[in-house]
Amino acid sequence: MQGLAALDADGLVVLDLPGEWHAPHLRSFAERAGIPLVDARNRPSDHVRAVLASRAPGWARLRGLSRPLLTKWRKTVAICGGVVGLGLMAYLASTGLWVAWRGVASIGRLILDIVDAKWLVAAFSPALLLIRPVITRLHRWRVKQGSIVGPANGPYLVGKYPSKLQIIQGNDVIADLRMGEAPGQAFRLLLYRYEDLIGLVILDRPGHPLHHLPGPWPADDVNRFATRNDLFLGVHRVSREEYLNLIKNAKAATP
């Protein structure tokens, strides 16, 4: 992942601009504008993620805009592509050419990554048409049971036996915390609001922030998760000083 972030005087992200940026051009622009430029490409990943999660009020993330017509028909095209892919897969499998389908699917997914059209992946992984709705319903059921909390596409929290708390994004475990009363172990959750910003912070018993997860987190879902996993839960509106103290001292974050 590459990108550019504009920060305020307190180091809070005002504008997040994912994408490729030509470093010499940025340096020239920064010099002419009198704005400090920090090259964080070689900084530790945890540090960069913590900075990007430190959002200022009014924060925004801007990406290149898709063509309106393509956006409107994207879901329909993806489903049709999945149906065609399913038919082709069934045909090749019935004629004993399963290896050929695997080759076509692998090449197709590689091309979609190159041309940035991952939304069409169902055409080369048609099983997603059947599996994804089931996974989504199962995820919602687990949220209602309190065993996990967060959206299906992540990040979401999972309580693991015995006394482990995982943060998962996609298919990756991005944090693996032990729950308990010792310093450095997850002991309580804090749902905060600062002006128009909301988020969730995992803290240990002394109150040190272990992981910051900005963004919307339904209070009822978080409460069920905290109750089931024996975690204390606090819901607070914080001041700017309290907000800065939380996010600046967090050991890790998920932007």
C-alpha positions in Angstrom: 0.0 0.0 0.0 1.2 3.5 -0.9 -0.3 6.9 -0.2 0.0 10.4 1.1 -1.5 11.9 4.3 -1.9 15.5 5.3 -1.4 16.1 9.0 -2.3 19.0 11.3 0.0 20.5 13.9 -0.9 17.7 16.4 0.0 15.0 13.9 -3.7 14.1 13.2 -4.6 13.0 9.7 -6.8 15.6 8.0 -6.7 14.0 4.5 -5.7 10.5 3.5 -4.9 10.0 -0.2 -4.1 6.4 -1.1 -2.2 5.7 -4.3 1.2 6.3 -5.9 2.9 9.7 -5.5 6.1 10.7 -7.2 8.5 11.6 -4.4 10.6 14.3 -6.2 7.4 16.1 -7.2 6.2 16.0 -3.6 9.4 17.3 -2.3 9.3 20.2 -4.7 5.7 21.0 -3.8 6.5 20.8 -0.1 9.4 23.2 -0.4 7.5 25.7 -2.4 4.5 25.5 0.0 6.7 25.6 3.1 5.2 22.4 4.4 7.4 19.7 6.1 7.5 16.4 4.2 8.1 13.2 6.1 9.1 10.1 4.1 7.7 7.2 6.1 8.2 4.5 3.5 11.0 2.9 5.6 9.3 3.4 8.9 8.0 0.4 10.9 4.6 -0.7 9.8 3.1 -0.4 13.3 4.2 3.2 13.5 2.7 4.2 10.1 -0.6 2.4 10.9 -0.8 4.2 14.2 -0.3 7.6 12.5 -2.9 6.9 9.8 -5.4 5.8 12.5 -5.0 9.2 14.3 -7.7 11.1 12.6 -8.6 14.8 12.9 -12.2 16.0 13.1 -13.6 16.3 9.6 -11.1 13.6 8.4 -11.6 12.3 4.9 -10.1 9.6 2.7 -10.2 10.3 -1.1 -9.7 7.7 -3.8 -9.9 7.9 -7.6 -13.5 7.9 -8.6 -14.9 5.1 -10.8 -17.0 5.9 -13.9 -20.6 6.3 -12.8 -21.9 3.9 -15.5 -19.4 1.2 -14.5 -20.2 1.7 -10.8 -23.9 1.3 -11.4 -23.6 -2.0 -13.3 -20.6 -3.4 -11.4 -22.7 -5.8 -9.2 -24.7 -7.1 -12.1 -21.6 -7.6 -14.2 -19.9 -9.4 -11.3 -22.8 -11.8 -10.8 -23.1 -12.5 -14.5 -19.3 -13.1 -14.6 -19.7 -15.5 -11.7 -22.5 -17.4 -13.4 -20.5 -17.7 -16.7 -17.4 -18.8 -14.7 -19.5 -21.4 -12.8 -20.8 -22.8 -16.1 -17.3 -22.9 -17.6 -15.9 -24.6 -14.5 -18.6 -27.2 -14.6 -18.1 -27.9 -18.3 -14.3 -28.3 -18.0 -14.7 -30.5 -14.9 -17.2 -32.7 -16.6 -14.8 -33.2 -19.6 -11.8 -34.1 -17.3 -10.1 -30.7 -17.9 -10.2 -29.6 -14.2 -6.5 -28.7 -14.4 -7.2 -26.4 -17.4 -9.8 -24.5 -15.3 -7.4 -24.1 -12.4 -4.9 -22.5 -14.9 -7.5 -20.2 -16.4 -8.7 -19.2 -12.9 -5.2 -18.4 -11.7 -4.3 -16.4 -14.7 -7.7 -14.5 -14.5 -7.2 -13.6 -10.9 -3.7 -12.4 -11.7 -5.0 -10.1 -14.5 -7.7 -8.7 -12.2 -5.1 -7.7 -9.7 -3.0 -6.0 -12.3 -5.9 -4.1 -13.8 -7.4 -3.3 -10.4 -10.7 -5.1 -11.0 -10.9 -7.3 -7.9 -14.7 -6.8 -7.9 -14.9 -9.2 -10.9 -13.1 -12.0 -9.0 -16.3 -14.1 -8.9 -15.8 -14.8 -12.6 -12.7 -16.8 -11.7 -13.8 -17.9 -8.2 -17.5 -18.7 -8.9 -17.8 -20.6 -5.6 -17.9 -17.2 -4.0 -21.4 -16.7 -5.3 -22.6 -19.6 -3.0 -20.1 -19.3 -0.2 -20.0 -15.5 0.5 -23.8 -15.2 1.4 -23.4 -18.2 3.8 -20.3 -16.7 5.4 -22.0 -13.3 5.7 -25.1 -14.8 7.5 -22.8 -16.9 9.7 -20.9 -13.8 10.6 -24.1 -11.9 11.6 -25.2 -14.8 13.7 -21.9 -14.8 15.6 -22.2 -11.0 16.1 -25.6 -11.5 17.7 -24.2 -14.3 19.9 -21.4 -12.0 21.0 -18.5 -14.3 19.9 -17.2 -11.6 17.4 -17.8 -8.0 16.8 -17.2 -5.9 13.7 -18.1 -6.1 10.0 -17.5 -9.3 8.0 -14.9 -7.7 5.8 -13.0 -6.5 8.9 -11.5 -5.4 11.0 -13.4 -7.4 13.6 -12.6 -8.8 17.1 -12.7 -12.5 18.0 -12.6 -14.0 21.4 -10.5 -17.2 21.3 -10.2 -19.8 24.0 -8.4 -19.6 26.3 -8.2 -15.9 27.1 -7.1 -14.6 23.7 -8.4 -11.7 21.7 -7.7 -11.5 18.0 -8.2 -8.7 15.5 -8.8 -10.0 12.0 -8.8 -8.2 8.7 -9.8 -10.3 5.7 -8.0 -13.6 6.1 -5.2 -12.1 8.2 -4.8 -12.0 12.0 -3.3 -8.5 12.5 -3.2 -8.6 16.3 -3.1 -11.4 18.8 -3.6 -10.2 22.4 -3.9 -12.1 25.6 -6.8 -11.1 27.9 -6.1 -10.7 31.6 -5.3 -8.3 34.4 -1.6 -8.1 33.9 -0.1 -5.0 32.3 -0.1 -5.3 28.5 -3.1 -7.7 28.5 -6.5 -6.8 27.1 -8.7 -6.0 30.1 -11.3 -3.4 28.9 -12.8 -1.8 25.8 -13.5 1.9 25.3 -16.0 3.2 22.9 -15.2 6.9 22.4 -16.6 9.9 20.7 -14.6 13.1 20.0 -16.5 15.6 18.0 -17.5 13.7 14.8 -14.9 10.9 15.4 -15.8 7.6 16.9 -13.8 4.5 17.5 -12.8 1.6 19.8 -9.7 1.3 22.0 -8.5 -1.8 23.7 -6.8 -1.1 27.0 -5.1 -3.1 29.8 -6.1 -2.8 33.4 -3.8 0.2 34.2 -5.4 2.0 31.3 -2.6 1.9 28.7 -4.1 1.8 25.1 -3.0 -1.4 23.4 -4.8 -1.1 20.0 -6.8 1.7 18.4 -9.6 0.9 15.9 -11.2 4.1 14.5 -14.6 4.0 12.9 -18.2 3.0 13.7 -18.7 0.2 16.3 -22.3 -0.5 17.3 -22.6 -0.2 21.0 -25.0 -3.1 21.5 -22.7 -5.5 19.5 -19.6 -4.4 21.5 -21.5 -4.8 24.8 -22.5 -8.4 23.9 -18.9 -9.1 22.9 -17.5 -7.6 26.1 -20.0 -9.5 28.3 -19.3 -12.8 26.7 -15.5 -12.4 26.9 -15.4 -11.0 30.4 -14.1 -7.6 29.3 -15.0 -4.3 30.9 -16.7 -1.8 28.6 -16.7 2.0 28.9 -18.6 4.4 26.6 -17.3 8.0 26.8 -17.3 11.3 25.0 -13.7 12.5 25.3 -11.9 15.8 25.2 -9.2 16.7 22.7 -6.5 16.1 25.3 -8.0 12.7 26.2 -8.3 11.8 22.6 -4.7 12.7 21.9 -3.5 10.8 24.9 -5.4 7.7 23.7 -4.2 7.6 20.1 -0.7 8.8 20.6 0.0 6.2 23.3 -1.6 3.3 21.5 1.0 0.5 20.8 -0.8 -0.4 17.6 -3.7 0.6 15.4 -5.8 -0.4 12.4 -6.5 2.6 10.2 
